[in-house]
Amino acid sequence: MSQGNQTYDPRRLVEDVIELLTERGLQPDRDSGTAVDRMTAASKLLRNLGVMPAAAPEDWLDLDGQRGYNRVVHGD
């Protein structure tokens, strides 16, 4: 049962899982798959556990003047 408005950053969950797997003797590979796939999977897991995936508001600020967006979308 959900306890109000619980939130957790999906990127933090990915880091937590990597750390846990490493502690258990595994060698997770950050380069297999994409960051988008990892975020999607982490967000789905959180939602299915009754926790809303959410990042800190400052993480949504565009601090690079859309250079990241332009590189991905336009190849600039």
PQR file with spaces between the fields and no chain letter, atoms N, CA, C, O and H, PARSE charges and radii, in Angstrom:
ATOM       1  N    MET     1       0.838   -1.171    0.000 -0.4000 1.5000
ATOM       2  CA   MET     1       0.000    0.000    0.000 -0.0000 2.0000
ATOM       3  C    MET     1       0.890    1.244    0.000  0.5500 1.7000
ATOM       4  O    MET     1       1.871    1.314    0.740 -0.5500 1.4000
ATOM       5  N    SER     2       0.543    2.213   -0.827 -0.4000 1.5000
ATOM       6  CA   SER     2       1.320    3.441   -0.947 -0.0000 2.0000
ATOM       7  C    SER     2       1.116    4.328    0.275  0.5500 1.7000
ATOM       8  O    SER     2       0.021    4.386    0.833 -0.5500 1.4000
ATOM       9  H    SER     2      -0.254    2.156   -1.429  0.4000 1.0000
ATOM      10  N    GLN     3       2.159    5.006    0.678 -0.4000 1.5000
ATOM      11  CA   GLN     3       2.103    5.878    1.839 -0.0000 2.0000
ATOM      12  C    GLN     3       2.225    7.329    1.399  0.5500 1.7000
ATOM      13  O    GLN     3       3.270    7.949    1.602 -0.5500 1.4000
ATOM      14  H    GLN     3       3.049    4.959    0.224  0.4000 1.0000
ATOM      15  N    GLY     4       1.188    7.873    0.808 -0.4000 1.5000
ATOM      16  CA   GLY     4       1.222    9.264    0.392 -0.0000 2.0000
ATOM      17  C    GLY     4       1.979    9.451   -0.908  0.5500 1.7000
ATOM      18  O    GLY     4       1.912    8.615   -1.809 -0.5500 1.4000
ATOM      19  H    GLY     4       0.339    7.369    0.643  0.4000 1.0000
ATOM      20  N    ASN     5       2.693   10.549   -0.995 -0.4000 1.5000
ATOM      21  CA   ASN     5       3.408   10.907   -2.210 -0.0000 2.0000
ATOM      22  C    ASN     5       4.881   10.553   -2.090  0.5500 1.7000
ATOM      23  O    ASN     5       5.714   11.435   -1.881 -0.5500 1.4000
ATOM      24  H    ASN     5       2.748   11.229   -0.263  0.4000 1.0000
ATOM      25  N    GLN     6       5.205    9.303   -2.217 -0.4000 1.5000
ATOM      26  CA   GLN     6       6.596    8.877   -2.172 -0.0000 2.0000
ATOM      27  C    GLN     6       7.228    9.084   -3.540  0.5500 1.7000
ATOM      28  O    GLN     6       6.635    8.741   -4.562 -0.5500 1.4000
ATOM      29  H    GLN     6       4.529    8.587   -2.387  0.4000 1.0000
ATOM      30  N    THR     7       8.422    9.641   -3.558 -0.4000 1.5000
ATOM      31  CA   THR     7       9.143    9.825   -4.817 -0.0000 2.0000
ATOM      32  C    THR     7      10.570    9.329   -4.658  0.5500 1.7000
ATOM      33  O    THR     7      11.104    9.265   -3.551 -0.5500 1.4000
ATOM      34  H    THR     7       8.904    9.919   -2.727  0.4000 1.0000
ATOM      35  N    TYR     8      11.178    8.977   -5.788 -0.4000 1.5000
ATOM      36  CA   TYR     8      12.574    8.552   -5.795 -0.0000 2.0000
ATOM      37  C    TYR     8      13.123    8.813   -7.187  0.5500 1.7000
ATOM      38  O    TYR     8      12.428    8.617   -8.184 -0.5500 1.4000
ATOM      39  H    TYR     8      10.744    9.029   -6.688  0.4000 1.0000
ATOM      40  N    ASP     9      14.346    9.246   -7.250 -0.4000 1.5000
ATOM      41  CA   ASP     9      14.990    9.557   -8.522 -0.0000 2.0000
ATOM      42  C    ASP     9      15.390    8.251   -9.216  0.5500 1.7000
ATOM      43  O    ASP     9      16.177    7.488   -8.656 -0.5500 1.4000
ATOM      44  H    ASP     9      14.910    9.406   -6.440  0.4000 1.0000
ATOM      45  N    PRO    10      14.873    7.971  -10.415 -0.5600 1.5000
ATOM      46  CA   PRO    10      15.223    6.730  -11.112  0.2800 2.0000
ATOM      47  C    PRO    10      16.717    6.602  -11.395  0.5500 1.7000
ATOM      48  O    PRO    10      17.251    5.493  -11.407 -0.5500 1.4000
ATOM      49  N    ARG    11      17.400    7.734  -11.624 -0.4000 1.5000
ATOM      50  CA   ARG    11      18.848    7.662  -11.844 -0.0000 2.0000
ATOM      51  C    ARG    11      19.552    7.177  -10.582  0.5500 1.7000
ATOM      52  O    ARG    11      20.528    6.431  -10.657 -0.5500 1.4000
ATOM      53  H    ARG    11      16.966    8.635  -11.614  0.4000 1.0000
ATOM      54  N    ARG    12      19.057    7.601   -9.431 -0.4000 1.5000
ATOM      55  CA   ARG    12      19.633    7.146   -8.163 -0.0000 2.0000
ATOM      56  C    ARG    12      19.383    5.649   -7.986  0.5500 1.7000
ATOM      57  O    ARG    12      20.243    4.930   -7.477 -0.5500 1.4000
ATOM      58  H    ARG    12      18.265    8.207   -9.370  0.4000 1.0000
ATOM      59  N    LEU    13      18.205    5.181   -8.407 -0.4000 1.5000
ATOM      60  CA   LEU    13      17.895    3.752   -8.313 -0.0000 2.0000
ATOM      61  C    LEU    13      18.872    2.946   -9.159  0.5500 1.7000
ATOM      62  O    LEU    13      19.349    1.898   -8.723 -0.5500 1.4000
ATOM      63  H    LEU    13      17.507    5.766   -8.820  0.4000 1.0000
ATOM      64  N    VAL    14      19.171    3.422  -10.358 -0.4000 1.5000
ATOM      65  CA   VAL    14      20.131    2.727  -11.217 -0.0000 2.0000
ATOM      66  C    VAL    14      21.483    2.645  -10.521  0.5500 1.7000
ATOM      67  O    VAL    14      22.119    1.591  -10.522 -0.5500 1.4000
ATOM      68  H    VAL    14      18.783    4.273  -10.712  0.4000 1.0000
ATOM      69  N    GLU    15      21.925    3.747   -9.930 -0.4000 1.5000
ATOM      70  CA   GLU    15      23.204    3.757   -9.210 -0.0000 2.0000
ATOM      71  C    GLU    15      23.161    2.819   -8.004  0.5500 1.7000
ATOM      72  O    GLU    15      24.135    2.121   -7.720 -0.5500 1.4000
ATOM      73  H    GLU    15      21.408    4.603   -9.930  0.4000 1.0000
ATOM      74  N    ASP    16      22.031    2.804   -7.295 -0.4000 1.5000
ATOM      75  CA   ASP    16      21.875    1.901   -6.143 -0.0000 2.0000
ATOM      76  C    ASP    16      21.974    0.443   -6.569  0.5500 1.7000
ATOM      77  O    ASP    16      22.611   -0.363   -5.891 -0.5500 1.4000
ATOM      78  H    ASP    16      21.239    3.370   -7.525  0.4000 1.0000
ATOM      79  N    VAL    17      21.345    0.103   -7.690 -0.4000 1.5000
ATOM      80  CA   VAL    17      21.366   -1.282   -8.179 -0.0000 2.0000
ATOM      81  C    VAL    17      22.771   -1.672   -8.626  0.5500 1.7000
ATOM      82  O    VAL    17      23.224   -2.782   -8.348 -0.5500 1.4000
ATOM      83  H    VAL    17      20.827    0.758   -8.241  0.4000 1.0000
ATOM      84  N    ILE    18      23.458   -0.771   -9.314 -0.4000 1.5000
ATOM      85  CA   ILE    18      24.837   -1.046   -9.730 -0.0000 2.0000
ATOM      86  C    ILE    18      25.707   -1.319   -8.509  0.5500 1.7000
ATOM      87  O    ILE    18      26.500   -2.260   -8.496 -0.5500 1.4000
ATOM      88  H    ILE    18      23.089    0.130   -9.540  0.4000 1.0000
ATOM      89  N    GLU    19      25.550   -0.488   -7.489 -0.4000 1.5000
ATOM      90  CA   GLU    19      26.325   -0.661   -6.252 -0.0000 2.0000
ATOM      91  C    GLU    19      25.995   -2.001   -5.579  0.5500 1.7000
ATOM      92  O    GLU    19      26.897   -2.711   -5.135 -0.5500 1.4000
ATOM      93  H    GLU    19      24.906    0.276   -7.500  0.4000 1.0000
ATOM      94  N    LEU    20      24.718   -2.341   -5.506 -0.4000 1.5000
ATOM      95  CA   LEU    20      24.303   -3.601   -4.893 -0.0000 2.0000
ATOM      96  C    LEU    20      24.865   -4.806   -5.645  0.5500 1.7000
ATOM      97  O    LEU    20      25.384   -5.742   -5.037 -0.5500 1.4000
ATOM      98  H    LEU    20      23.986   -1.764   -5.867  0.4000 1.0000
ATOM      99  N    LEU    21      24.758   -4.773   -6.966 -0.4000 1.5000
ATOM     100  CA   LEU    21      25.267   -5.884   -7.774 -0.0000 2.0000
ATOM     101  C    LEU    21      26.780   -6.030   -7.621  0.5500 1.7000
ATOM     102  O    LEU    21      27.297   -7.146   -7.563 -0.5500 1.4000
ATOM     103  H    LEU    21      24.336   -4.013   -7.460  0.4000 1.0000
ATOM     104  N    THR    22      27.478   -4.916   -7.558 -0.4000 1.5000
ATOM     105  CA   THR    22      28.927   -4.952   -7.369 -0.0000 2.0000
ATOM     106  C    THR    22      29.270   -5.556   -6.009  0.5500 1.7000
ATOM     107  O    THR    22      30.187   -6.370   -5.898 -0.5500 1.4000
ATOM     108  H    THR    22      27.058   -4.010   -7.605  0.4000 1.0000
ATOM     109  N    GLU    23      28.532   -5.155   -4.977 -0.4000 1.5000
ATOM     110  CA   GLU    23      28.749   -5.721   -3.641 -0.0000 2.0000
ATOM     111  C    GLU    23      28.514   -7.234   -3.616  0.5500 1.7000
ATOM     112  O    GLU    23      29.139   -7.954   -2.838 -0.5500 1.4000
ATOM     113  H    GLU    23      27.787   -4.493   -5.067  0.4000 1.0000
ATOM     114  N    ARG    24      27.608   -7.703   -4.474 -0.4000 1.5000
ATOM     115  CA   ARG    24      27.284   -9.124   -4.526 -0.0000 2.0000
ATOM     116  C    ARG    24      28.211   -9.906   -5.449  0.5500 1.7000
ATOM     117  O    ARG    24      27.973  -11.083   -5.720 -0.5500 1.4000
ATOM     118  H    ARG    24      27.100   -7.117   -5.105  0.4000 1.0000
ATOM     119  N    GLY    25      29.265   -9.256   -5.932 -0.4000 1.5000
ATOM     120  CA   GLY    25      30.267   -9.944   -6.727 -0.0000 2.0000
ATOM     121  C    GLY    25      30.034   -9.934   -8.225  0.5500 1.7000
ATOM     122  O    GLY    25      30.761  -10.599   -8.963 -0.5500 1.4000
ATOM     123  H    GLY    25      29.458   -8.300   -5.712  0.4000 1.0000
ATOM     124  N    LEU    26      29.045   -9.203   -8.688 -0.4000 1.5000
ATOM     125  CA   LEU    26      28.784   -9.107  -10.121 -0.0000 2.0000
ATOM     126  C    LEU    26      29.500   -7.897  -10.697  0.5500 1.7000
ATOM     127  O    LEU    26      29.970   -7.030   -9.961 -0.5500 1.4000
ATOM     128  H    LEU    26      28.454   -8.663   -8.088  0.4000 1.0000
ATOM     129  N    GLN    27      29.577   -7.850  -12.017 -0.4000 1.5000
ATOM     130  CA   GLN    27      30.249   -6.751  -12.693 -0.0000 2.0000
ATOM     131  C    GLN    27      29.293   -6.102  -13.695  0.5500 1.7000
ATOM     132  O    GLN    27      29.376   -6.374  -14.893 -0.5500 1.4000
ATOM     133  H    GLN    27      29.195   -8.555  -12.615  0.4000 1.0000
ATOM     134  N    PRO    28      28.379   -5.241  -13.211 -0.5600 1.5000
ATOM     135  CA   PRO    28      27.439   -4.595  -14.133  0.2800 2.0000
ATOM     136  C    PRO    28      28.172   -3.720  -15.147  0.5500 1.7000
ATOM     137  O    PRO    28      29.158   -3.060  -14.818 -0.5500 1.4000
ATOM     138  N    ASP    29      27.683   -3.725  -16.367 -0.4000 1.5000
ATOM     139  CA   ASP    29      28.307   -2.989  -17.468 -0.0000 2.0000
ATOM     140  C    ASP    29      27.409   -1.815  -17.844  0.5500 1.7000
ATOM     141  O    ASP    29      26.325   -2.011  -18.393 -0.5500 1.4000
ATOM     142  H    ASP    29      26.883   -4.261  -16.635  0.4000 1.0000
ATOM     143  N    ARG    30      27.857   -0.597  -17.552 -0.4000 1.5000
ATOM     144  CA   ARG    30      27.078    0.598  -17.869 -0.0000 2.0000
ATOM     145  C    ARG    30      26.934    0.815  -19.375  0.5500 1.7000
ATOM     146  O    ARG    30      26.023    1.515  -19.816 -0.5500 1.4000
ATOM     147  H    ARG    30      28.738   -0.438  -17.107  0.4000 1.0000
ATOM     148  N    ASP    31      27.817    0.227  -20.154 -0.4000 1.5000
ATOM     149  CA   ASP    31      27.803    0.458  -21.599 -0.0000 2.0000
ATOM     150  C    ASP    31      26.865   -0.475  -22.355  0.5500 1.7000
ATOM     151  O    ASP    31      26.630   -0.273  -23.547 -0.5500 1.4000
ATOM     152  H    ASP    31      28.558   -0.342  -19.796  0.4000 1.0000
ATOM     153  N    SER    32      26.322   -1.500  -21.683 -0.4000 1.5000
ATOM     154  CA   SER    32      25.359   -2.368  -22.373 -0.0000 2.0000
ATOM     155  C    SER    32      23.972   -1.740  -22.200  0.5500 1.7000
ATOM     156  O    SER    32      23.536   -1.475  -21.080 -0.5500 1.4000
ATOM     157  H    SER    32      26.513   -1.664  -20.716  0.4000 1.0000
ATOM     158  N    GLY    33      23.306   -1.514  -23.292 -0.4000 1.5000
ATOM     159  CA   GLY    33      22.024   -0.829  -23.234 -0.0000 2.0000
ATOM     160  C    GLY    33      22.227    0.675  -23.284  0.5500 1.7000
ATOM     161  O    GLY    33      23.341    1.171  -23.449 -0.5500 1.4000
ATOM     162  H    GLY    33      23.660   -1.729  -24.202  0.4000 1.0000
ATOM     163  N    THR    34      21.116    1.385  -23.136 -0.4000 1.5000
ATOM     164  CA   THR    34      21.175    2.846  -23.195 -0.0000 2.0000
ATOM     165  C    THR    34      20.693    3.448  -21.885  0.5500 1.7000
ATOM     166  O    THR    34      19.999    2.798  -21.103 -0.5500 1.4000
ATOM     167  H    THR    34      20.211    0.982  -23.001  0.4000 1.0000
ATOM     168  N    ALA    35      21.069    4.692  -21.659 -0.4000 1.5000
ATOM     169  CA   ALA    35      20.616    5.405  -20.468 -0.0000 2.0000
ATOM     170  C    ALA    35      19.097    5.530  -20.469  0.5500 1.7000
ATOM     171  O    ALA    35      18.470    5.462  -19.412 -0.5500 1.4000
ATOM     172  H    ALA    35      21.633    5.220  -22.294  0.4000 1.0000
ATOM     173  N    VAL    36      18.506    5.711  -21.636 -0.4000 1.5000
ATOM     174  CA   VAL    36      17.046    5.823  -21.741 -0.0000 2.0000
ATOM     175  C    VAL    36      16.391    4.515  -21.310  0.5500 1.7000
ATOM     176  O    VAL    36      15.397    4.534  -20.584 -0.5500 1.4000
ATOM     177  H    VAL    36      19.016    5.766  -22.495  0.4000 1.0000
ATOM     178  N    ASP    37      16.933    3.382  -21.748 -0.4000 1.5000
ATOM     179  CA   ASP    37      16.382    2.083  -21.347 -0.0000 2.0000
ATOM     180  C    ASP    37      16.484    1.890  -19.840  0.5500 1.7000
ATOM     181  O    ASP    37      15.551    1.394  -19.210 -0.5500 1.4000
ATOM     182  H    ASP    37      17.740    3.367  -22.339  0.4000 1.0000
ATOM     183  N    ARG    38      17.616    2.281  -19.263 -0.4000 1.5000
ATOM     184  CA   ARG    38      17.786    2.140  -17.815 -0.0000 2.0000
ATOM     185  C    ARG    38      16.799    3.021  -17.067  0.5500 1.7000
ATOM     186  O    ARG    38      16.197    2.573  -16.091 -0.5500 1.4000
ATOM     187  H    ARG    38      18.374    2.685  -19.775  0.4000 1.0000
ATOM     188  N    MET    39      16.618    4.265  -17.502 -0.4000 1.5000
ATOM     189  CA   MET    39      15.676    5.179  -16.857 -0.0000 2.0000
ATOM     190  C    MET    39      14.246    4.662  -16.969  0.5500 1.7000
ATOM     191  O    MET    39      13.478    4.727  -16.009 -0.5500 1.4000
ATOM     192  H    MET    39      17.106    4.629  -18.295  0.4000 1.0000
ATOM     193  N    THR    40      13.893    4.147  -18.150 -0.4000 1.5000
ATOM     194  CA   THR    40      12.544    3.614  -18.353 -0.0000 2.0000
ATOM     195  C    THR    40      12.296    2.427  -17.429  0.5500 1.7000
ATOM     196  O    THR    40      11.248    2.345  -16.789 -0.5500 1.4000
ATOM     197  H    THR    40      14.516    4.095  -18.930  0.4000 1.0000
ATOM     198  N    ALA    41      13.253    1.509  -17.356 -0.4000 1.5000
ATOM     199  CA   ALA    41      13.104    0.331  -16.501 -0.0000 2.0000
ATOM     200  C    ALA    41      13.028    0.728  -15.028  0.5500 1.7000
ATOM     201  O    ALA    41      12.196    0.202  -14.289 -0.5500 1.4000
ATOM     202  H    ALA    41      14.105    1.575  -17.875  0.4000 1.0000
ATOM     203  N    ALA    42      13.883    1.647  -14.599 -0.4000 1.5000
ATOM     204  CA   ALA    42      13.874    2.090  -13.203 -0.0000 2.0000
ATOM     205  C    ALA    42      12.559    2.784  -12.871  0.5500 1.7000
ATOM     206  O    ALA    42      12.004    2.576  -11.792 -0.5500 1.4000
ATOM     207  H    ALA    42      14.559    2.075  -15.199  0.4000 1.0000
ATOM     208  N    SER    43      12.057    3.602  -13.784 -0.4000 1.5000
ATOM     209  CA   SER    43      10.791    4.300  -13.565 -0.0000 2.0000
ATOM     210  C    SER    43       9.631    3.316  -13.462  0.5500 1.7000
ATOM     211  O    SER    43       8.756    3.471  -12.612 -0.5500 1.4000
ATOM     212  H    SER    43      12.507    3.771  -14.660  0.4000 1.0000
ATOM     213  N    LYS    44       9.624    2.305  -14.326 -0.4000 1.5000
ATOM     214  CA   LYS    44       8.566    1.284  -14.275 -0.0000 2.0000
ATOM     215  C    LYS    44       8.609    0.523  -12.959  0.5500 1.7000
ATOM     216  O    LYS    44       7.569    0.271  -12.351 -0.5500 1.4000
ATOM     217  H    LYS    44      10.336    2.179  -15.017  0.4000 1.0000
ATOM     218  N    LEU    45       9.804    0.158  -12.518 -0.4000 1.5000
ATOM     219  CA   LEU    45       9.938   -0.565  -11.256 -0.0000 2.0000
ATOM     220  C    LEU    45       9.416    0.282  -10.104  0.5500 1.7000
ATOM     221  O    LEU    45       8.654   -0.202   -9.268 -0.5500 1.4000
ATOM     222  H    LEU    45      10.649    0.363  -13.012  0.4000 1.0000
ATOM     223  N    LEU    46       9.824    1.541  -10.061 -0.4000 1.5000
ATOM     224  CA   LEU    46       9.355    2.414   -8.990 -0.0000 2.0000
ATOM     225  C    LEU    46       7.837    2.530   -8.987  0.5500 1.7000
ATOM     226  O    LEU    46       7.209    2.416   -7.934 -0.5500 1.4000
ATOM     227  H    LEU    46      10.443    1.935  -10.741  0.4000 1.0000
ATOM     228  N    ARG    47       7.239    2.756  -10.157 -0.4000 1.5000
ATOM     229  CA   ARG    47       5.773    2.880  -10.238 -0.0000 2.0000
ATOM     230  C    ARG    47       5.090    1.608   -9.765  0.5500 1.7000
ATOM     231  O    ARG    47       4.077    1.669   -9.068 -0.5500 1.4000
ATOM     232  H    ARG    47       7.749    2.849  -11.013  0.4000 1.0000
ATOM     233  N    ASN    48       5.640    0.448  -10.140 -0.4000 1.5000
ATOM     234  CA   ASN    48       5.043   -0.814   -9.747 -0.0000 2.0000
ATOM     235  C    ASN    48       5.207   -1.102   -8.264  0.5500 1.7000
ATOM     236  O    ASN    48       4.535   -1.980   -7.722 -0.5500 1.4000
ATOM     237  H    ASN    48       6.463    0.399  -10.706  0.4000 1.0000
ATOM     238  N    LEU    49       6.088   -0.374   -7.611 -0.4000 1.5000
ATOM     239  CA   LEU    49       6.255   -0.502   -6.163 -0.0000 2.0000
ATOM     240  C    LEU    49       5.522    0.610   -5.417  0.5500 1.7000
ATOM     241  O    LEU    49       5.667    0.740   -4.201 -0.5500 1.4000
ATOM     242  H    LEU    49       6.633    0.339   -8.051  0.4000 1.0000
ATOM     243  N    GLY    50       4.741    1.408   -6.132 -0.4000 1.5000
ATOM     244  CA   GLY    50       3.955    2.464   -5.512 -0.0000 2.0000
ATOM     245  C    GLY    50       4.737    3.726   -5.213  0.5500 1.7000
ATOM     246  O    GLY    50       4.323    4.531   -4.379 -0.5500 1.4000
ATOM     247  H    GLY    50       4.623    1.303   -7.120  0.4000 1.0000
ATOM     248  N    VAL    51       5.864    3.908   -5.885 -0.4000 1.5000
ATOM     249  CA   VAL    51       6.702    5.091   -5.685 -0.0000 2.0000
ATOM     250  C    VAL    51       6.762    5.858   -7.003  0.5500 1.7000
ATOM     251  O    VAL    51       6.985    5.272   -8.062 -0.5500 1.4000
ATOM     252  H    VAL    51       6.200    3.254   -6.563  0.4000 1.0000
ATOM     253  N    MET    52       6.563    7.162   -6.928 -0.4000 1.5000
ATOM     254  CA   MET    52       6.583    7.994   -8.132 -0.0000 2.0000
ATOM     255  C    MET    52       8.014    8.339   -8.509  0.5500 1.7000
ATOM     256  O    MET    52       8.743    8.917   -7.702 -0.5500 1.4000
ATOM     257  H    MET    52       6.382    7.638   -6.068  0.4000 1.0000
ATOM     258  N    PRO    53       8.434    7.988   -9.740 -0.5600 1.5000
ATOM     259  CA   PRO    53       9.777    8.384  -10.166  0.2800 2.0000
ATOM     260  C    PRO    53       9.835    9.899  -10.339  0.5500 1.7000
ATOM     261  O    PRO    53       9.003   10.483  -11.033 -0.5500 1.4000
ATOM     262  N    ALA    54      10.804   10.518   -9.716 -0.4000 1.5000
ATOM     263  CA   ALA    54      10.919   11.972   -9.811 -0.0000 2.0000
ATOM     264  C    ALA    54      12.358   12.384   -9.553  0.5500 1.7000
ATOM     265  O    ALA    54      13.044   11.817   -8.703 -0.5500 1.4000
ATOM     266  H    ALA    54      11.480   10.043   -9.153  0.4000 1.0000
ATOM     267  N    ALA    55      12.793   13.376  -10.298 -0.4000 1.5000
ATOM     268  CA   ALA    55      14.130   13.945  -10.110 -0.0000 2.0000
ATOM     269  C    ALA    55      13.976   15.279   -9.405  0.5500 1.7000
ATOM     270  O    ALA    55      12.895   15.869   -9.404 -0.5500 1.4000
ATOM     271  H    ALA    55      12.235   13.836  -10.988  0.4000 1.0000
ATOM     272  N    ALA    56      15.040   15.746   -8.816 -0.4000 1.5000
ATOM     273  CA   ALA    56      15.033   17.054   -8.180 -0.0000 2.0000
ATOM     274  C    ALA    56      14.754   18.120   -9.234  0.5500 1.7000
ATOM     275  O    ALA    56      15.229   18.003  -10.363 -0.5500 1.4000
ATOM     276  H    ALA    56      15.918   15.267   -8.818  0.4000 1.0000
ATOM     277  N    PRO    57      13.997   19.151   -8.890 -0.5600 1.5000
ATOM     278  CA   PRO    57      13.654   20.188   -9.881  0.2800 2.0000
ATOM     279  C    PRO    57      14.863   20.788  -10.584  0.5500 1.7000
ATOM     280  O    PRO    57      14.799   21.091  -11.776 -0.5500 1.4000
ATOM     281  N    GLU    58      15.959   20.961   -9.862 -0.4000 1.5000
ATOM     282  CA   GLU    58      17.136   21.566  -10.507 -0.0000 2.0000
ATOM     283  C    GLU    58      17.734   20.665  -11.580  0.5500 1.7000
ATOM     284  O    GLU    58      18.477   21.144  -12.437 -0.5500 1.4000
ATOM     285  H    GLU    58      16.010   20.715   -8.895  0.4000 1.0000
ATOM     286  N    ASP    59      17.423   19.366  -11.552 -0.4000 1.5000
ATOM     287  CA   ASP    59      17.922   18.457  -12.573 -0.0000 2.0000
ATOM     288  C    ASP    59      17.254   18.693  -13.922  0.5500 1.7000
ATOM     289  O    ASP    59      17.762   18.246  -14.950 -0.5500 1.4000
ATOM     290  H    ASP    59      16.819   18.977  -10.856  0.4000 1.0000
ATOM     291  N    TRP    60      16.124   19.390  -13.928 -0.4000 1.5000
ATOM     292  CA   TRP    60      15.406   19.649  -15.174 -0.0000 2.0000
ATOM     293  C    TRP    60      15.804   20.967  -15.813  0.5500 1.7000
ATOM     294  O    TRP    60      15.349   21.278  -16.914 -0.5500 1.4000
ATOM     295  H    TRP    60      15.712   19.754  -13.093  0.4000 1.0000
ATOM     296  N    LEU    61      16.648   21.752  -15.144 -0.4000 1.5000
ATOM     297  CA   LEU    61      17.081   23.027  -15.700 -0.0000 2.0000
ATOM     298  C    LEU    61      17.996   22.807  -16.897  0.5500 1.7000
ATOM     299  O    LEU    61      18.800   21.876  -16.920 -0.5500 1.4000
ATOM     300  H    LEU    61      17.018   21.500  -14.250  0.4000 1.0000
ATOM     301  N    ASP    62      17.861   23.667  -17.878 -0.4000 1.5000
ATOM     302  CA   ASP    62      18.705   23.600  -19.063 -0.0000 2.0000
ATOM     303  C    ASP    62      19.938   24.465  -18.834  0.5500 1.7000
ATOM     304  O    ASP    62      19.935   25.656  -19.145 -0.5500 1.4000
ATOM     305  H    ASP    62      17.207   24.424  -17.860  0.4000 1.0000
ATOM     306  N    LEU    63      20.974   23.873  -18.298 -0.4000 1.5000
ATOM     307  CA   LEU    63      22.173   24.634  -17.958 -0.0000 2.0000
ATOM     308  C    LEU    63      23.217   24.652  -19.068  0.5500 1.7000
ATOM     309  O    LEU    63      24.230   25.342  -18.955 -0.5500 1.4000
ATOM     310  H    LEU    63      20.977   22.906  -18.045  0.4000 1.0000
ATOM     311  N    ASP    64      22.982   23.902  -20.134 -0.4000 1.5000
ATOM     312  CA   ASP    64      23.967   23.877  -21.218 -0.0000 2.0000
ATOM     313  C    ASP    64      23.469   24.590  -22.474  0.5500 1.7000
ATOM     314  O    ASP    64      24.046   24.422  -23.548 -0.5500 1.4000
ATOM     315  H    ASP    64      22.159   23.341  -20.227  0.4000 1.0000
ATOM     316  N    GLY    65      22.408   25.382  -22.351 -0.4000 1.5000
ATOM     317  CA   GLY    65      21.916   26.144  -23.491 -0.0000 2.0000
ATOM     318  C    GLY    65      21.434   25.274  -24.633  0.5500 1.7000
ATOM     319  O    GLY    65      21.576   25.650  -25.796 -0.5500 1.4000
ATOM     320  H    GLY    65      21.939   25.519  -21.479  0.4000 1.0000
ATOM     321  N    GLN    66      20.871   24.131  -24.327 -0.4000 1.5000
ATOM     322  CA   GLN    66      20.327   23.150  -25.278 -0.0000 2.0000
ATOM     323  C    GLN    66      21.379   22.479  -26.143  0.5500 1.7000
ATOM     324  O    GLN    66      21.045   21.890  -27.172 -0.5500 1.4000
ATOM     325  H    GLN    66      20.756   23.826  -23.382  0.4000 1.0000
ATOM     326  N    ARG    67      22.648   22.555  -25.746 -0.4000 1.5000
ATOM     327  CA   ARG    67      23.676   21.878  -26.535 -0.0000 2.0000
ATOM     328  C    ARG    67      23.433   20.375  -26.586  0.5500 1.7000
ATOM     329  O    ARG    67      23.599   19.757  -27.637 -0.5500 1.4000
ATOM     330  H    ARG    67      22.920   23.033  -24.910  0.4000 1.0000
ATOM     331  N    GLY    68      23.035   19.773  -25.442 -0.4000 1.5000
ATOM     332  CA   GLY    68      22.756   18.346  -25.422 -0.0000 2.0000
ATOM     333  C    GLY    68      21.612   17.985  -26.349  0.5500 1.7000
ATOM     334  O    GLY    68      21.687   16.995  -27.077 -0.5500 1.4000
ATOM     335  H    GLY    68      22.900   20.275  -24.588  0.4000 1.0000
ATOM     336  N    TYR    69      20.558   18.779  -26.328 -0.4000 1.5000
ATOM     337  CA   TYR    69      19.404   18.570  -27.201 -0.0000 2.0000
ATOM     338  C    TYR    69      19.808   18.701  -28.668  0.5500 1.7000
ATOM     339  O    TYR    69      19.473   17.848  -29.490 -0.5500 1.4000
ATOM     340  H    TYR    69      20.497   19.584  -25.737  0.4000 1.0000
ATOM     341  N    ASN    70      20.518   19.759  -28.982 -0.4000 1.5000
ATOM     342  CA   ASN    70      20.929   19.986  -30.366 -0.0000 2.0000
ATOM     343  C    ASN    70      21.833   18.857  -30.870  0.5500 1.7000
ATOM     344  O    ASN    70      21.724   18.443  -32.024 -0.5500 1.4000
ATOM     345  H    ASN    70      20.789   20.451  -28.314  0.4000 1.0000
ATOM     346  N    ARG    71      22.717   18.363  -30.017 -0.4000 1.5000
ATOM     347  CA   ARG    71      23.612   17.277  -30.413 -0.0000 2.0000
ATOM     348  C    ARG    71      22.822   16.019  -30.722  0.5500 1.7000
ATOM     349  O    ARG    71      23.092   15.346  -31.717 -0.5500 1.4000
ATOM     350  H    ARG    71      22.806   18.698  -29.079  0.4000 1.0000
ATOM     351  N    VAL    72      21.848   15.693  -29.881 -0.4000 1.5000
ATOM     352  CA   VAL    72      21.054   14.477  -30.078 -0.0000 2.0000
ATOM     353  C    VAL    72      20.117   14.606  -31.277  0.5500 1.7000
ATOM     354  O    VAL    72      20.027   13.696  -32.102 -0.5500 1.4000
ATOM     355  H    VAL    72      21.629   16.239  -29.073  0.4000 1.0000
ATOM     356  N    VAL    73      19.432   15.724  -31.367 -0.4000 1.5000
ATOM     357  CA   VAL    73      18.396   15.882  -32.399 -0.0000 2.0000
ATOM     358  C    VAL    73      18.973   16.311  -33.749  0.5500 1.7000
ATOM     359  O    VAL    73      18.568   15.796  -34.791 -0.5500 1.4000
ATOM     360  H    VAL    73      19.505   16.463  -30.697  0.4000 1.0000
ATOM     361  N    HIS    74      19.905   17.240  -33.729 -0.4000 1.5000
ATOM     362  CA   HIS    74      20.400   17.813  -34.972 -0.0000 2.0000
ATOM     363  C    HIS    74      21.827   17.405  -35.324  0.5500 1.7000
ATOM     364  O    HIS    74      22.305   17.708  -36.417 -0.5500 1.4000
ATOM     365  H    HIS    74      20.235   17.658  -32.883  0.4000 1.0000
ATOM     366  N    GLY    75      22.494   16.736  -34.430 -0.4000 1.5000
ATOM     367  CA   GLY    75      23.872   16.342  -34.682 -0.0000 2.0000
ATOM     368  C    GLY    75      24.858   17.486  -34.577  0.5500 1.7000
ATOM     369  O    GLY    75      25.990   17.373  -35.046 -0.5500 1.4000
ATOM     370  H    GLY    75      22.106   16.490  -33.542  0.4000 1.0000
ATOM     371  N    ASP    76      24.439   18.603  -33.960 -0.4000 1.5000
ATOM     372  CA   ASP    76      25.309   19.786  -33.826 -0.0000 2.0000
ATOM     373  C    ASP    76      26.334   19.581  -32.742  0.5500 1.7000
ATOM     374  O    ASP    76      27.149   20.468  -32.488 -0.5500 1.4000
ATOM     375  H    ASP    76      23.519   18.696  -33.580  0.4000 1.0000
